[in-house]
Amino acid sequence: MLGESHDVVHEFPEFRDRIDELCRTDSGFSSLMTEYDELDARIRQLEETGLPVADETIEDLKKERIMLKDRIFNILKS
């Protein structure tokens, strides 16, 4: 759905406590979360404002978001 938030806590609610802990104690994880959140916000903004942007651009951004989400998930489950 256009404009839908894909924040990590929403995507992985079972890891809420682990996410909070890692954001406080692991600067690398915290940076990864920031990168993910900024990318998610950028995608939502492009979808919601209807600014002219190539479909390929949106798809590339979404692929990048998925790769970041996979990296985050792998950290969370380890």
Backbone as a chain_set.jsonl record, in Angstrom:
{"seq": "MLGESHDVVHEFPEFRDRIDELCRTDSGFSSLMTEYDELDARIRQLEETGLPVADETIEDLKKERIMLKDRIFNILKS", "coords": {"N": [[0.848, -1.17, 0.0], [0.515, 2.228, -0.769], [2.499, 4.664, 0.819], [2.55, 3.363, 3.243], [3.863, 2.665, 6.426], [6.923, 1.074, 7.089], [8.384, 0.578, 9.342], [10.865, -0.878, 11.475], [10.117, -1.932, 13.997], [7.391, -2.246, 13.634], [7.436, -4.135, 11.623], [8.758, -6.278, 12.866], [7.56, -6.999, 15.546], [7.958, -8.778, 17.636], [10.564, -8.491, 18.333], [10.894, -6.138, 19.675], [12.001, -5.36, 22.247], [14.637, -6.249, 21.961], [15.472, -4.713, 19.777], [15.369, -2.12, 20.906], [17.326, -2.435, 22.903], [19.662, -3.023, 21.374], [19.858, -0.67, 19.866], [20.591, 1.098, 21.845], [23.025, 0.061, 22.74], [24.707, -0.756, 20.667], [26.452, 0.792, 18.331], [26.816, 0.388, 15.594], [24.528, -1.09, 14.863], [22.609, 0.779, 15.559], [23.193, 2.812, 13.703], [22.576, 1.46, 11.358], [19.84, 1.108, 11.707], [19.029, 3.806, 11.645], [19.718, 4.46, 9.008], [17.95, 2.729, 7.673], [15.444, 3.746, 8.567], [15.508, 6.355, 7.503], [15.596, 5.82, 4.758], [13.144, 4.466, 4.458], [11.391, 6.555, 5.1], [11.941, 8.284, 2.993], [11.03, 6.796, 0.783], [8.285, 6.608, 1.42], [7.626, 9.339, 1.315], [8.054, 9.934, -1.409], [6.1, 8.287, -2.535], [3.741, 9.33, -1.423], [3.65, 12.063, -2.123], [3.57, 12.085, -4.823], [5.493, 12.99, -6.542], [7.177, 13.366, -9.652], [8.841, 10.546, -10.538], [10.871, 7.957, -11.719], [9.573, 4.66, -12.164], [11.428, 2.639, -11.872], [13.268, 3.779, -10.16], [11.892, 3.984, -7.706], [11.461, 1.257, -7.291], [14.115, 0.373, -7.047], [14.851, 1.679, -4.685], [13.107, 0.433, -2.908], [14.074, -2.187, -3.056], [16.567, -1.795, -1.894], [15.711, -1.119, 0.668], [14.605, -3.564, 1.476], [16.914, -5.156, 1.519], [18.319, -3.91, 3.612], [16.503, -4.403, 5.668], [16.651, -7.187, 5.803], [19.316, -7.476, 6.682], [19.099, -6.281, 9.206], [17.21, -8.005, 10.407], [18.679, -10.399, 10.457], [20.643, -9.736, 12.321], [19.024, -9.341, 14.563], [17.983, -11.9, 15.054], [20.193, -13.337, 15.715]], "CA": [[0.0, 0.0, 0.0], [1.29, 3.453, -0.857], [2.647, 5.457, 2.029], [2.496, 2.539, 4.448], [5.106, 2.623, 7.178], [7.571, -0.232, 7.192], [9.388, 0.672, 10.391], [11.335, -2.198, 11.902], [9.306, -2.422, 15.122], [6.123, -2.672, 13.032], [7.705, -5.35, 10.859], [9.215, -7.342, 13.768], [7.149, -6.606, 16.896], [8.465, -9.729, 18.624], [11.929, -8.099, 18.663], [10.862, -4.754, 20.167], [12.968, -5.163, 23.332], [15.995, -6.448, 21.403], [15.746, -3.528, 18.955], [15.676, -1.03, 21.835], [18.607, -2.726, 23.543], [20.744, -2.872, 20.401], [19.975, 0.747, 19.511], [21.282, 1.762, 22.957], [24.33, -0.504, 23.067], [25.486, -1.113, 19.479], [26.417, 1.952, 17.437], [26.647, -0.093, 14.225], [23.115, -1.418, 14.688], [21.886, 2.049, 15.615], [23.404, 3.465, 12.41], [21.811, 0.685, 10.38], [18.428, 1.471, 11.927], [18.848, 5.17, 11.147], [19.748, 4.366, 7.552], [16.69, 2.103, 7.266], [14.339, 4.676, 8.82], [15.594, 7.46, 6.546], [15.211, 5.288, 3.455], [11.704, 4.211, 4.509], [10.725, 7.858, 5.043], [12.108, 8.799, 1.624], [10.114, 6.046, -0.087], [6.918, 7.053, 1.732], [7.452, 10.7, 0.808], [7.908, 9.868, -2.861], [4.8, 7.682, -2.847], [2.631, 10.172, -0.978], [3.604, 13.366, -2.78], [3.337, 11.912, -6.243], [6.513, 13.651, -7.337], [7.539, 12.54, -10.806], [10.039, 9.739, -10.35], [10.762, 6.729, -12.515], [9.191, 3.459, -11.426], [12.645, 1.908, -11.555], [13.884, 4.425, -9.001], [11.146, 3.529, -6.526], [11.731, -0.171, -7.119], [15.484, 0.244, -6.539], [14.828, 2.098, -3.278], [12.432, -0.63, -2.155], [15.009, -3.309, -2.969], [17.559, -1.415, -0.892], [15.047, -1.225, 1.968], [14.494, -4.993, 1.781], [18.243, -5.646, 1.898], [18.592, -3.411, 4.954], [15.635, -5.133, 6.597], [17.243, -8.52, 5.955], [20.498, -7.347, 7.545], [18.61, -6.024, 10.566], [16.602, -9.236, 10.907], [19.736, -11.365, 10.766], [21.244, -9.31, 13.592], [18.051, -9.546, 15.633], [17.781, -13.322, 15.375], [21.457, -13.965, 16.122]], "C": [[0.895, 1.234, 0.0], [1.316, 4.187, 0.471], [2.627, 4.672, 3.322], [3.862, 2.501, 5.12], [5.625, 1.195, 7.262], [8.646, -0.186, 8.269], [9.656, -0.709, 10.975], [10.496, -2.755, 13.05], [7.954, -2.913, 14.611], [6.303, -3.998, 12.302], [8.066, -6.541, 11.753], [8.84, -7.033, 15.217], [7.679, -7.54, 17.986], [9.887, -9.386, 19.073], [12.006, -6.689, 19.254], [11.927, -4.505, 21.238], [14.403, -5.286, 22.822], [16.405, -5.249, 20.548], [16.143, -2.367, 19.856], [17.048, -1.212, 22.464], [19.773, -2.49, 22.58], [20.93, -1.42, 19.973], [20.736, 1.525, 20.59], [22.733, 1.316, 23.077], [25.235, -0.775, 21.864], [25.389, 0.018, 18.456], [26.258, 1.538, 15.976], [25.196, -0.419, 13.922], [22.286, -0.14, 14.669], [22.009, 2.806, 14.289], [22.608, 2.772, 11.308], [20.32, 1.006, 10.498], [18.129, 2.875, 11.397], [18.804, 5.189, 9.626], [18.435, 3.795, 7.024], [15.527, 3.086, 7.412], [14.335, 5.838, 7.825], [15.174, 7.009, 5.151], [13.709, 5.031, 3.397], [10.924, 5.528, 4.402], [10.811, 8.45, 3.636], [11.15, 8.104, 0.663], [8.676, 6.501, 0.149], [6.657, 8.446, 1.174], [7.249, 10.702, -0.703], [6.545, 9.307, -3.259], [3.65, 8.632, -2.534], [2.519, 11.483, -1.741], [3.343, 13.259, -4.27], [4.328, 12.664, -7.113], [6.898, 12.758, -8.505], [8.888, 11.844, -10.56], [9.82, 8.437, -11.107], [10.393, 5.548, -11.628], [10.42, 2.662, -11.004], [13.338, 2.476, -10.325], [13.212, 3.968, -7.716], [11.45, 2.057, -6.253], [13.139, -0.395, -6.565], [15.555, 0.628, -5.06], [14.175, 1.022, -2.405], [13.319, -1.863, -2.016], [16.084, -3.038, -1.923], [16.969, -1.536, 0.515], [14.934, -2.688, 2.392], [15.849, -5.556, 2.215], [18.629, -5.17, 3.296], [17.764, -4.159, 5.994], [16.162, -6.542, 6.843], [18.464, -8.483, 6.871], [20.091, -7.147, 8.996], [18.028, -7.297, 11.168], [17.659, -10.268, 11.29], [20.456, -11.011, 12.058], [20.3, -9.623, 14.744], [17.926, -11.02, 16.024], [19.054, -14.025, 15.813], [21.69, -13.858, 17.621]], "O": [[1.912, 1.273, 0.692], [0.3, 4.316, 1.153], [2.683, 5.264, 4.399], [4.887, 2.326, 4.461], [4.871, 0.246, 7.477], [9.691, -0.825, 8.141], [8.792, -1.586, 10.968], [10.197, -3.949, 13.063], [7.43, -3.906, 15.116], [5.438, -4.872, 12.355], [7.722, -7.68, 11.439], [9.73, -6.823, 16.042], [7.828, -7.127, 19.136], [10.368, -9.921, 20.073], [13.091, -6.112, 19.321], [12.678, -3.535, 21.142], [15.276, -4.511, 23.213], [17.558, -4.821, 20.592], [17.145, -1.7, 19.6], [17.834, -0.268, 22.55], [20.752, -1.834, 22.933], [22.06, -0.989, 19.742], [21.439, 2.49, 20.288], [23.589, 2.107, 23.476], [26.431, -1.005, 22.045], [24.364, 0.178, 17.795], [25.633, 2.258, 15.197], [24.685, -0.073, 12.857], [21.37, 0.002, 13.859], [21.03, 3.378, 13.809], [22.038, 3.427, 10.436], [19.631, 1.157, 9.49], [17.092, 3.099, 10.772], [17.958, 5.854, 9.029], [17.873, 4.304, 6.055], [14.721, 3.242, 6.494], [13.274, 6.254, 7.359], [14.474, 7.736, 4.445], [13.067, 5.344, 2.395], [9.918, 5.602, 3.696], [9.85, 9.048, 3.151], [10.528, 8.755, -0.177], [7.934, 6.751, -0.801], [5.588, 8.706, 0.622], [6.369, 11.395, -1.214], [5.916, 9.788, -4.201], [2.691, 8.725, -3.301], [1.413, 11.967, -1.982], [2.941, 14.232, -4.907], [4.05, 12.947, -8.279], [6.942, 11.535, -8.369], [9.923, 12.491, -10.399], [8.717, 7.891, -11.126], [10.844, 5.449, -10.487], [10.454, 2.082, -9.918], [13.928, 1.734, -9.54], [13.885, 3.608, -6.751], [11.671, 1.666, -5.107], [13.336, -1.256, -5.708], [16.243, -0.027, -4.277], [14.639, 0.741, -1.3], [13.317, -2.514, -0.971], [16.466, -3.929, -1.164], [17.64, -1.996, 1.439], [15.151, -3.008, 3.561], [15.926, -6.339, 3.162], [19.199, -5.931, 4.078], [18.261, -4.505, 7.065], [16.122, -7.032, 7.971], [18.63, -9.348, 7.731], [20.658, -7.758, 9.903], [18.323, -7.632, 12.316], [17.547, -10.928, 12.323], [20.84, -11.904, 12.814], [20.731, -10.117, 15.786], [17.778, -11.34, 17.204], [19.011, -15.18, 16.237], [22.706, -14.336, 18.124]]}, "num_chains": 1, "name": "protein.A"}
